[in-house]
Amino acid sequence: MTATGVDRFQALLSQRAAKGPRPPMGAGPHIRYRFGAGNPDPGSFPYAGLAQATADVMEMDGPDALSYGNVYGYQELREWVCHKHKVFENLDITPDNVLITNGSGDAIGLVIQTFVDEGDIVITEAPTFSATLQTLRRTGAVVYGVDVDDDGLSIDQLKARLESLAQDGKRCKMVYTIDNFQNPAGPTLSLSRRKELLALAKQYDFIVLEDDAYGELRFEGEQLPSLFALDDAGLVARTGTLSKILGAGTRVGWVIAQPSLVPYMSAFNFGGGVAPFMSRICHRYMGANLEPHVAELREIYKNKRDAMIETLEEGLVGTDASWFKPEGGFFLWVKLPTGTNQKKVWELANAAGVGYVPGSAFMPEGGGEEYIRLAYSLEALDEIREGPRLVCKAILESRE
């Protein structure tokens, strides 16, 4: 295409598209130790089991497996989502509460599209999931951040922000929270704060978007009731996914919401349902293997978390570096020692073949330069020890 053609094409972009293209994803070819994205462990994938499940689906369902499906998703998978929540949380929901989506990213996007218009105010945790920030910004939302501490989202700060907005004649349309093993910071929202958040939602009349991509991967600590389970006003939409407990490539997730809301969210999808073939395969495998498979994953990721923390403790001894020890999930949120030049850390770590994500990527209103996020989910134990050792070396060499 000629330069003129490119210019003409760009001139036709919608306002949302003109906010900018998606940044390049994935680690460069020189990166050996991949601690950037929250990719699941390839060794945990049930290759043989999924191959057999695929064969079974083709044999038993035949043409139906390769045809269009229910607009709300494969019915038996919707029923399985209900079963999963009963097993792990003793939560009673029905398939009418469940919309199958193209992974949790699609689920989050559908909720945002359903509720957020250009100029609407959304409050998120600071830090928070960078991809959700991208979706909100492209939607045209005005995004404010509220700090996170060891008990999760700061309710005092949230309350102050809501009061300030109300005094200015403005309202918050949505609060987005990752309440279990918060990505990237790691804490779990306490039970008392969950109840306080829901009380504020009723008082100020906003939707709560509860992102629970990692909830099944609890290594220790107490299982807390979800915001959706505690909600008595119909103000919570909850998202989940098979990406972390089966395989990211399945691209199968869901929204759990009030039945009357499901058709509104589904209206943003084309007809024919989302991933009807893959949904059948996932249902076939997980329907028979849910609990033992998740138990195996918990052990795998707990060992990886512990190995990374041990390496950081050894490599940064004598400094004031700190991190939160999550009770589950995929990430460590590392506060760099005082006097560290993060740009230099990035350059030295990348030169050593180590990839991670700088803290600024997760901040809704700027900041975060004193943090980095390390994902322990993808690499094997040997790499989890060697890669962070190189990060520690880069940090120590970057102190001013």
C-alpha angles and dihedrals in degrees: 000000000000123000088251090054091052091050092050091048093051091049088061096053118122118248090255094050092045089063084084143279123283109274118246112281131213135031121298121252091260092059110101100168109054112199097143111087126043094245117162121242110274089211089064094059112112095226098169093041093052092046090054092045090053092050091048092050092050092047097044103033101030113169093006090065091059097042132088114284143207112309089234094047139270105326097221091051089051087053090049091053087057090049092050092054091048091051098047102029108015086238117156114214133146132225087258087071093054131084116181113223142182094269126306092292089064090044092054091045093052092053091048093048090049095053112017125079129182108291096017116139118242125181120208136173117271106252105029143155107306096214091057089051089054091051093048093048092048089050088056097246121157102235125204126183132223121197125253124220134174091294095047129245112026105243092190091057092044091051091049091050092049092049091049092050092049091051088054091051093253133121137209112238098191143006115208117203137171096206101179119060091340116232113260105358099048108221126125118232108251121240093246091052091048089057092045092050091053091048089054090048089057093043095049098027102234134144119249114217105202112197109198105169094141105034096115092054098077112147098180143348132059124318106236126203112259123248087248090056092049095044114107097170104058093246100124128088112185127199130202140167149199090222094096100037102038113010136315090227092065088075091202122140140137149217120227111204144133110305091241090059097052096077091051092054093042090056089074090063127074116250123269098066130263118290097334093174096048090042090060092050093049091048092048093053102035093043089067101031110032103119101037091044094052091045089056091049092051091056093047095051095040089057090049093049091050093048093052093047091049091052093049092048091053096042098046100037112144094028130098092241112138143182139179118250104225121213089223145341131075110287149078119201106208123198107209121233118268112278096025118147102219094194089057091046089054093050095047095044093049091047087054090051098256123135127196138142122261115234095242090073090070101049120102095201104027132272128084095121091132093061139070130189120225120191113208095183105089110042128072120253095263091055091044088060098041099041097053089044087061090046090053090050090051091049094051091048091050099056115117 
